[in-house]
Amino acid sequence: MTDATDDADASPALDATDFDPVGFLETAVATPSHEDVEGMRRLLVETLEEFGVDAAVDDAGCVLARKSSPAPEEGPHVVANTHIDTVTPHVAFERDRGATGPEAGETEGSDGTGPADVIRGRGACDAKGPLAALLYGFLATDPARGRLTLAVTPDEETLSRGAAALTGKLPGTEDGLDGDQYLVGEPTGLDACTAAKGRFQGRVELSGEAAHAAEFAGANAVAAAEGALSAIRRFDADADDHPQLGPPKLTPTVVEGGGATNQVPADCAVTVDRRSVPPETAEGFRSGLEDAVRAAIGGMDGSAATVDVDVALTDRESPFFEAFSTDPDHEFVGTVAEAARAAAADAGLPAGRGGAVRPFGAATEASYFAPAPTVVFGPGDLADDAGAVAHAEREYVRVREVEAAAATVAEVLDRTLG
């Protein structure tokens, strides 16, 4: 870890107007971080230092900045987290002050809201827009009690080793955050998101015995896939819906097997995508699916009964994102939702935009912070009426929403640590 002090509260108090989140976002979107985050990380560290805040870059590439009040034990430790990496390909920065249609928030059958000022480009909403809002709130906050940490990770879109190391989920690491409440920046349309499904990837491997296709011999792994797919289809038949997230989902995505057209195939594999709900764990899912497939194949007639089954999760250093859920009635959730509604109204956003309490539509590093109360929040959308936004060629965020998100974060931190 680079040398830095944790005593950032000794820096001069900052007024919210000293930092322009929109100007920062313009520079951030113009800084590619789809293949290498070094330029974006340097921008973040230099910005923090420009405002008198000591920033550390740890061994996993995370940027950390801290503020401690005169009474750190008399209040919560709040962690503001998001990421600086983006998906490929890079999409160049553009600012359009005359955007219309869904980008302006117009919906089918509505009168429209008029042209909107939007920022387009890779990372505009996922997650440099949320980062700009979190950074504004962090710089503007002078805690009167408790502590505040800004923790920005480098690889959320890939393996999340940075967040896993920060939270002690990698071998040889310890929880370096130990937060009481987490505010995670992602595009939520200014809603307070309190839950998200987990995401696992597994591979069902069927191992039989090769033979000439003309003989009644061997053990046909491809034929056994019929039983495996049936077990996958029925896997959640008795599952209960989660009160916030609804039912889990299991999807077969890739089937591989066989090699010669005149041979009984010895091997077949089915890759599956799992979207879990609490309290399912990655290992619980793996073992449960293996038992279900083995039972389904064992009940089949003929040689398929001799096919062996192994279910393995895709090998990765960091844990998969498990589902998380925060009580929607928790005080921290209410603080975020109320502040977001007020900021959205002040920004002149359409009625109903922002401040709802709901689940988030994608897996996030928020999973690593549970069971501590965790809220996912930020400007922008995963998708709009015209289709995908985040990760898409048309990625954008509305400037008014960035400003509203920044005001929300500052208000939440002031209420929680003031």
N, C-alpha and C positions, 0 to 999 in steps of 0.2 A: 504494500500500500504506500502511496506517496505521502510525504509529510504534510500534515495539515493540523490545525487546531480545531477542537470541537466547540470553541468558545466564540462562535460567530456573533453572539449577542453583544460583544464589545464593539461591533461595527456601528457606524452612525445610523440612527433611525431613518428609515426611508419612507417617503410619502409615496402613495400609490401612483401618483402622476410622474414620478421619476423614471419609471420603466414603462415602455410602450409595448404591450404584448403583441399588437398587430405588426409593428415594425420588426420585432424579434421573429415573429412567425414568417414574415416575408423572407428574411435572411435564412431562416431555418429550412424552409421549403426549397430555396435555391441552393442549399447545401446537400448534395447527394449523400445518402446513408443506406443505400440498398445493398452495397457490397462491402463497404468499409465505413465504420462509424467514427473514425478518428476526427474528420473535419467537423462533424456535428458535436462530438464530445468536446473538442477544443472551443467551439463557439459557446457551448454551455458553461464551461469552466471559466472562460474569459469574461463572460457576462456576469457571472456570480462575483468574480474578483473585482470587476469594475464597480460593483455596488458594495464593495467592502466586505464580502462574504468569503471566508476561506472554503475552498472546495477540495475534496480528496478524490482521487481515482484509485479504487481498490484493485486487488490482484485479478479480479474477474472483469474489470473494465467498467464497473458501476461508478457513477458520479454521486458523491455524498456531500451534503451540506447540512449543518446543524445550527439550531438556535436554542439556547436554554434560558429559561426565565430565572429571576432571582429566587423563585420558589419551585424548583423542578419537581419536587415530590408532592406538591399540593394540586397538581393538575395532571391531565393525561399526557402521554407521549403520542403525538399525532404524526403519522408518516404519510407524506404525499409522494406518490409513486407513479411513474409512467416510463416509456421507453423511447429511445432515439433511433432505433433501427427501423427500416422500412422494407417492404417487399420489392421484388423486381417486377418489371423494369422501372427505371427512373422516369418520372414524368416531370417535365420542366415547369418551373414556377410561372404563373400568370395571374395578374389581378384584373378582374373584370367588374367594373362599377355599374354595368348595365345588364346583369344576368336576369333572365326571365324563366318562366316555366317552373319545373320542380326545384331548380336551383334557387329560385326566389321564394320558395315555400308555397307555390301555387299548387292546388290539387284539383282534380277533375270536378267540375260543377261549381267551383268557387269563383268569386269575382277577382281573385288574384290579389297580391299584396304590392304590386308594382316592381320595378327593377330592383335588384339587390346587388350589393357590393360583395363579391366573393373572391376568395383566394383559391386558385387551382394548383395542382401539382402533387407529386408523391409525398405523402406524409401530412398533407394539409389538414386532414381530420384524424389520421391514424399514424402517429399520435402526436404530431408537432403542435397542432392546435390545442389539444389538452395540455401539452407541456407548457405552452405559452401562458395558459391560464394558471397552472400550478406555480409556475415561476413568479408570476405577478403576485399571487397570494403569499408565497413564501417571502419575497422581498418586502412586501408591504406590512408584514406581521412582526410585531415586537411583543413576544409572549410576556404576559404578566404572571402566568403560572404555567407549570408543565413544561414540555419540550416539543420541538418541532424538527422533523428531519425531512429533507428532500432526498429521495433515493431514485435515481434514474438509471435504468438498466440498458445494456447494449444489444440484447439478442432475444427479445420477446417473440419475434416472428419466426425464430428457428427453434433453438433448444432451451432457451431461458436458463442458461447456466449461471448468468449473473444473478438473477433473482433467487435461484436455488442456493447459490453460495451465500447470498446475503441472509437467507432464512435458515441456514444450517441443514439444508436438504441434500447437499452433496457430501460424499464421503470426506471426512477430515475437516469439515467446516462446522461452525456454530452460528446460532442465530445472532446476527449483528444488528438487528433492528429492534426486536422485542417491543413492538409498538402496542399501544392500547387501542388505537383507532387508525384505520387506513382509508385514505382517499386516493383512488386509482384512476388515472386519466385515460379515458377511452371515449370514442364518439358515441354518446348516448342521447343526443338531441336535447341536452340540458336536463334530462331526467335523472333521478337518483335510483341507480340500479343496485339491487340488494342480493342478487343471486345469479348464478350462471351454471349451465350444465358443464360437466367435465368432458374431456375428450381423450379417449384411449384409441390406440391402433393395435390390432392383434392379427395373428396369423394362425389359422387352423391347418395343421399339417396332417395329412392322411398317408400312412405308409402301409403298402400292401406287398404283393409279390408278383414279379413279372412272369409272363408265360406267353406262349404262342397263342394268338387269338383263335386259332382253329381248335385248340384243346380246351376241355373243361377243367382247367387248372389255374393256379395263381390266385391272387387276391386283388380285385380291381379297385384301385384307389379312386379312379374317376367315377365309377358307379357308386362308391360310398359317399361321394359328394352330394348325392341326392339326399341321403339321411342327414348330412351335415347342414345343408341348406334348409332342410325342414326344421332342424333344431334351432337354427338361427332365426327362422321366421317365427317360431313359437316361443322364443326365449323369454319374451316379456308378457306372455299371455296373462300371467297372474300378478304382474307388477302393479303396485299402487301408484297413482299420480301424485307427484309432489305438489304441495299447495301453491307454490310459486312457479315452478318450472314445468309442471305437467308430467307426461310420461317420459321414460327413457327411450332411446332409439338405437337400434342395432342394424347396421346396413352392410351387406356383403358388397365389396367394391371391386375385387380382382379375383379371378379364378385362373390357376395355372395347373396344368397336368398333362401327362402323356407326352410321347415323343415320336413313336412309330405308329403308323396307321394299322399295322397288322399285329400289334402286341398288346397284351393285357397290361395296362399301366400300373407301375408299382407306386407311383407318387402323385399326389394332388394336393394343392394348397388353396385355401380361401382366405383372402385378406378381408378384415372387417373393420369398420369405423364405428366406435361406440360413443354415444352422447349420454352421459350418465347423470343421475340425480342422487342427492344424498339419501341414504348414508352409504351408497355403494363405493367401494374402494377399487383401485386398479387390480389388486390381487384377488379380491372377492369376485370381480367380474371374470377374470381369467380362469380361475378354478371352477366357477359356476358354469361357464360356457364349455369347458373341457368335459365336465361331467355330463352336460346335456347332449353334447355331440356323441360321446362314447355310448350313452344309453340309446340314442337314436340309431346308431350304426349297429350296435349289438342286437337290436330288435329286427334287423333286416334279414331276409332269407339269403342263403347261398354263401358264396365266398366272401362277400362284403363283411361278414361277421368276423373275419380274421384280420381285418384292417385295423392298424393301431392308430391312436389319436394323440396328438400333442398340440396344446394351445399355448402360444407364447406371445407376450407383449413385445412390440418392436423394441429392440435394444437401443437404449439411449442413456446418457450419463445422468441427466436430470429427470426428476419424476414427471410423469404425465400430469396435466391439469385435472385434478379431481373437481367434482361439483362443489360449490360452496353456497351457503345461504345465511344471510344475516336477518335477524328479526325485523320485519318492516316497521314495527312500532318502536324500535330502538331510538333513543333521543338523538343520536348522531345522524340517523337517517332523516328524521324530521327536520333537523337543523339544515341539512343540505337541501332538502326539497323546498322548504320555506324560503331559503335564501335564493334558490334558483327561480322560483316563481316571481319573487320581487324583482330580481335583476332582469328577467325576461320582460316583465311589464315595463320597467324603466327603459329598456332598450327598444321598446316599441314593437316587440315580436308579436305574432298573431296570438290571439287568445288560445290557451291550451298548450302552447309550445313551452315545454320545460316545466320541471317541478313535479312530474308524476313519479310515483314509486312503483317500480316494475323490475322484472328480471332483465339481464343483459343477453343479447342474442348470440354471443360468441364466447369461446373459452378465453380466459385471461390469466395473467400472473396474479390476479386477486386470489386465485385458488391457493397460492402459497401462504397467504396471510391469514386465512381462516384458521381457527374459529374466532379470532378477534373481529369485532364489528368492522365491516368493510363495505364501502360504497364506491361503485364505479360511476364516474361522472365526467362529462366533457361536452364540448361543442361538436356539431357535425353528426352525421348519420352513417350507419353501416350500409343502408340502402334507402332510396327514395322511390317515388312513384314511377320513375323512369328506369329503375334497376339498381344495380350495385353501385356504391360510391367508394367506400373503403376498399383498397386493393384494386380498384378499377382504373381504367385509363382516364375516366372523368372525375377522379377524386377531387373534392372541393370542400370548402367550409365557408359559411357566411361570416363576414367580418363582425356584424352585430352580435352574433352568437359567441364569437371569441371574446368580445368585450364583456358580454353578459356572464360568460363562464369565469372570466378573470374576477369580476366583481363578486360573483358567488363564492369563489374560493377564498377571497380576502374576507368576506363576511363570515363564512363558516369558521375560519381559523381565528378570527377576532372573537366570535362568540364562544368558541371552545377553549381558547387559551387566554382570553382577556380577563 
